[in-house]
Amino acid sequence: MVAAMRGPSSIFAQFLTATTVLTRLPVAEVAPREGMVAEACWAFPAVGAGIGFIAAGVMMLATVFGLHNAAAALLGLVAAGLVTGAIHEDGLADTADGFGGGKTRDEKLAIMRDSRQGSYGIIALIVTIGLRAVALTAIGDPIEGALALIAAHAASRAALPPALYLMQPAREDGLGATAGKPRLAAVLVAVAIGTAVTLGMLGPWRGSIALIVTAGAVAATAVLARRQIGGYTGDVLGAFQQVGEITMLLVAAAR
């Protein structure tokens, strides 16, 4: 299918690379070399489904022990954050700080590279964590909430390969630039996996609506990023994931 995806060992190695990039799980001893992220991006939604499964398990376990749905939802979000090291949340916060605080493209990129969090980033984190917790609480049924979490984590990461393929890096260094441009086949595999997981978890009707709305939300964020800084960075990719996850959960919670 793709030159870099030949053979079971290559596929497994690429899955480990995707796990290394998207989580803090100790599955690799060295950082991926330049271009490896693009080769492994087909596995992003599969890794995302695993993250969602862990978060869903924690949420359901909390419910079994008698915690209210809201508390269980927050614990599920915390579990996902621990697995990923909150890298996507950090990317969203940095993006909000840069886009909101910078006047020029260079200022925006400089702010995004600063590890300190500003008011825009803090507000973004409060709003997005709150929206996810409220959405999971509104779903009500623990099983439905768990399925929505798995779908949201898988589909939101399936949005990243198309962004790598269609957009240009905003700077010449950093994760966004070293990730590389994936092959179309890898992008299509990622989209197929994300779509299959979403439809399987949410059902064909609600799953299709969720995918369409999520694609539109991420696309709108991509247009904003292109206007603000001319492309994507690692932080912007994290923002894409967060926008996708939030949108999926809100659609799943809608009645």
N, C-alpha and C positions, 0 to 999 in steps of 0.2 A: 504493500500500500504506500508506504513512505520509506525511503531509504533508511531512515534512522529507526524504523520500527520493525526491522527484520528479525525474526526469531523470538522465541519466548524470553531468552535472557535479556535482549534489548528492550522488550516491552516492560519487563519487570524493573530493569534499571531505570527506565524513563518514569515508571510509576514512583520509584523511590525518589527520583529527582523532583517530581511534582510534590511529593510529600514533604521533602526538605524545604522547598520554596514556600509552601502554603501553611506549614505547621512548624512547631518547635519539637516535634518528635525526633528522637535521636536515631535516625535511620541511615545517616551517611556521615562519614568522618571528614569529608572535604566539601567545600562549597562548589556548586555547579560551575563548570567552565563556561566561557562565553558561547552563546548559541544553544546550550543544553536546555534552557528553559523553553525555548521555542519548540524544540524537538519533543519535549515532554508535555506540552500544553494540552494534548488530547486527553490526558489523565486528570486534568484539573477538576472536572465535575465528579469523577469517581472519588477522588480524595475529599472533595466537598461533601459527598454523600456520607463518607465515613465520619467526617467531623459532625455532620448533622445527626448521625446515628448516636454518637457519644453524647451530644447535647440532649437529644431526645430521651436517651436512657436515663440521664441524670434527672431530667424534668419528670419523667414518669415515676422514678424511684422516690422523688420528693413527694409526689402525689400519693403514692402508696403509704408513705409515713404520715399522711394526714395534713400536709401543708396546703395552704390555699393555692389556687391556680396561679395567682400573681407571684407569690414567693417561689413556686416551682418554676415558673417561666424565667424569673431572674436567675435562678440557680442554673437553668439550662443555658442561658446566655453566658454566664460566668464560666461554665464548663467549656463552651466553645472558645471563649477568649483565652482560657488557659492552654488549650490545645494549640491554638494558632499564635499564641503570644500577643494577641490583639493587634497583629500587624495591619489588618485591614482597617480597624478602627483608628489606628495611628495615622494611616494614610488618608483617611477621610478628614481627620482633624487637621492635618498639615495642609491638605488641599483647601479646606475652608479658610484657614488662616491666610494662605497665599492668595487665593482668589478674592477674599474679602479685604485683606489688608494692604496688598500691593497696588501701586498705581500703574507701573509699567511691567512688561513681560519679565524683565530681569529682576525687578523687585519681587514679583510674585514667586519666581523660582528660588530666589535667595531666602525668602520667608519659609517656603516649603522645606528647604534643606535645614533650617534651624530646628534643633530638637526640642526647643521650648514651645509650650502650647500657649496660644493667645486666646482672646475672648471668643473669636469666631469658632475656633476649634473646640473649645470647651462647650459652647452652646450646641454645636453640631453633635457632639457626643451625647449630651444630655437628651437632645431631641430624638436622635436615632435609637439609642438604647430604650428610651421611653416608648417610642412607637413600636418597637419589636415586642417589648414586654406587654404592652396593651393589646397588641394584635393576638399574641398567644393566649392571653387571659380571655379575650373576647371569643376565641374559638371554643373555649370551654372544655370540650371533651379531651382528656389527656391523649388518647390515641390519635385523634384527628390533629391535635397540636403537634404530636411527635412526627406524624407523617408530613405535616407542613414544614417542620424544621428541616427534615431531610431533603425535601424538595427545594426549599429556599437555599440551602447551602450548596446543593448540586447545581441548580440553575444559575445562581449568581456567579459561580466560578466558570460555568460554561460560557459566560459573556466575555471573559477575559481573552481567550484566543482570537475571536473576531476583532477585538480592539487592537491586539498586537498585529494582526494581519492588515487591517484597514487604515490604521493611524501611524503617524511617524513619531519617534521619540522627540521630546521637547528639548532635551539636552544630550550632549555627546557622551556623557558618563553617567554612572548610576545604574540601578537595576533595570530601569526602563530601556536604556540603550543597550546594555549587555545581554538582555533577554533574547534578542534576535527576532527575526520575522519568521513565523511558522509557515509550513507548507499548507496549501489549501486543504489537503486530505486530512491533516491533523486537526485543523479547525472544524471540518465537517464531522469528524469523529467526536470531538468534544461537544458540539451542538447536539449530535444524535444522542449521546449519553445523557446530557442534561435534560433533553426533551423526554427521553424514555423514563428517567427517574421521576420527573415531574408528573407526567401523565400516570405513571404507576402509583404515585403517592396521593395525588389529588383527584384522580379520575380524568377521563377524556375531556369533559366539558369545562370544569373549573380549572383543570390543568392547562388547557389551551388558552383560556382567557388570561390566566396568570402569566403564561409565557409571552403572550402578545403585549400585555401591559408592561411587563418587566423589560422586554426588549425596547419598547418605546421610551421607558424611563432611563435606561442605560444609554440609549442613543442620544437622548436629549442632554444627558450629562457629558457625553463625548463631544457633542457640538459646543457646549459651554467650554470644555477644556481646550478645544481647538481655537476658540475665539480668545480665550484668556492667555494661553501660553503656547499655542501652535501645535499641540500634540499631547502625548502622555508622558508621565513619569511613573515610577513605582508607586508613589503616593496616589496618583490619579487612578491607577489600576485598583488600588485598595478602595478608593471612593466608588468606583464602578461596582465592585463586589458588594459594598454596603448598600448602595442604592438598589441593586438587584435583590438582595436578601430582604430588605425592608418592604419593597414593593410586593414580592412574592407572599410575604406573611400578611400584608394588608389585604391583598386579594383573597387569600385563603380565609381571612377572618370576616370578609364582607358577606352579608346575608341579604 
